[in-house]
Amino acid sequence: MRLWHSVVGKLWATFLILVSFVLFILTVMLLQFFENYHIDQTEKGLKATANKIALILEKHDREIGLEIAWELVDEVTKVIIIADDQVYYSPNENQTFELPLSYLHGDPDLKAVFTKNESVTKVSSYLTDGGEGNIDNPDILISGVPLPPSNENDGAVFIYQSLEVMQETTESTTKFTLLAAGVAIILTTIFAFFLSTRITAPLRKMKEAVTAASRGNFDTKVPYLSKDEIGDLAITFNRMGRQLKYNIDALSQEKEQLSSILSSMADGVFTFSKDGEIVITNPPADRFLRHWSYEREDGLVDSVPAYVMELFQTAVNTESESIGEVNIQGRTWVMVISPLYNETYIRGAVAVIRDMTEERQLDKLRKDFIANVSHELRTPIALMQGYSEAIVDDIAGTEDEKKEMAKVIYDESLRMSRLVNELLDIARMEAGHIQLIREAVEVKSFILKVTRKFQRLAAEKKIILAESLEDKGVWASFDPDRMEQVLTNLIDNAIRHTPESGQVTIVQRSNEKGLMIEVVDSGSGIPEEDLPFVFERFYKADKARTRGRSGTGLGLAIAKNIVDTHKGQITVQSKIGHGTTFSIFLPKSHE
């Protein structure tokens, strides 16, 4: 830091300017005083000497008086005695000029000594105004005293001295004063630096503490060694640092808590500024933005749909909540936008967005469930009602016809009973009430036992039912009754959807991770758009692709629940015209 930009430099400059100004005024006044003082003293001395000479000349003879008079003056003083029309000059060796008598009589001030018999003192510019002598010589101080009137003729004593001596004295005084001023300035500089250092040392400590605080370190303390204002400032700063640290910690905790709450929320949260810019988002909101960005294909993840911005503008303009629904990538999002207030004005808005796809799907499933159950029950009920009315009304003429109608009623009642039982099984499974009876099962013999039941049906439909099993004995732990139910459903579906001369193969293999069982058919296949829904309740293939028998549409849903209960996984792969493969994986960790 430059000296002029620091407190030390400013204090030093202030003290130096102040002291210099005071010393300048004092020096000017002292020089003026000394100059006037020297002139006054010289004037008094010259006048007193002139009076003494006049008194001596009065009391002594001319020759003796002159000798005594010459002894009274020094080398820088010149005496002119005018008596009896005679002019006597003092014999000074250093005096290079003499005032002529004509000058003394011609000067209006000096001739008053002759005309008015008065004493006169004057600073004369004779030498600098064109008189004899060197024009560069300084002015002279002349003092004239008339001789006593006892003399027969007028006379006077003039004594004069060059002011050069006083100028030399003044110059000496000036040099001394300037030397004293220089010493005073040096002492002032030392004092200023010492004082400013005492003042700025704690200020520098405070600056370091402030710099540390600006970087987030609020533990820095400023030492306070004095009890003056600077000490009070240090105490106040330390107290402020503690309070700031407490407030920052409190804000950090609140921010972390808010961040944790937002991150753990299942709903998406947006915070908009007053201009509609996104300020804060949480992970569900980020997923919404990614879906929107993927649909737009522009990669902008910080923009929202135009409909959402319309809801935002509505909330800001009306200062009330606005609710809307957005469909993106096949998913349904419901959004509620509320304005945010900053005391008296709106500073933005907060939006809560929820993925309602599953709720909408569940609602659809509920409606479809009612419709499907009604559809499944309507046909057998209608058949039972019709045939029972025919029996009651004796429409059947023979016993064989009555038995045939009763057989139809019996078959439809079995179909209704099977539907109800399957619905009860699904309800128990989804409620977690199903109990597995696990046991060690030899897989090869278990699969052969299940496929043996379908050999006659496959032969009737001219379908090849084959097995591709591992030769080595593989054992697994599962509920054999429940797994038989799963395989029975899968094999039955495969046979029903496989045309004549087709093939259904049960494949079994195992590895260190677990057991894999596949049911592969060469049937008509499942459309790609239906694959995600095959395990839902009441899913059925297109009736045009069924062969004589139609199930309830609950078998695959029951199979999935059974496999999930075994902690396993069931998947499907299919192509139209290439057949379908259902795969069951049972992990070894649950053996």
Secondary structure, 3 states (H helix, E strand, C coil): CCHHHCHHHHHHHHHHHHHHHHHHHHHHHHHHHHHHHHHHHHHHHHHHHHHHHHHHHHHCCHHHHHHHHHHHCCCCEEEEEEECCEEEECCCCCCCCCCCHHHHHHCCCCCHHHHCCCCEEEEECCCCCCCCCCCCCCCEEEEEEECCCCCCCCCEEEEEEECHHHHHHHHHHHHHHHHHHHHHHHHHHHHHHHHHHHHHHHHHHHHHHHHHHHCCCCCCCCCCCCCCHHHHHHHHHHHHHHHHHHHHHHHHHHHHHHHHHHHHCCCEEEEEECCCCEEEECHHHHHHHHHHHHHHCCCCCCCCCHHHHHHHHHHHHHCCCEEEEEEECCEEEEEEEEEEEECCEEEEEEEEEEECHHHHHHHHHHHHHHHHHHHHHHHHHHHHHHHHHHHHCCCCCCHHHHHHHHHHHHHHHHHHHHHHHHHHHHHHHHCCCCCCCCEEEEHHHHHHHHHHCCHHHHHHCCCEEEEECCCCCCEEEECHHHHHHHHHHHHHHHHHCCCCCCEEEEEEEECCCEEEEEEEECCCCCCHHHHHHCCCCCCCCCHHHCCCCCCCCCHHHHHHHHHHHCCCEEEEEEECCCEEEEEEEEEHHHC
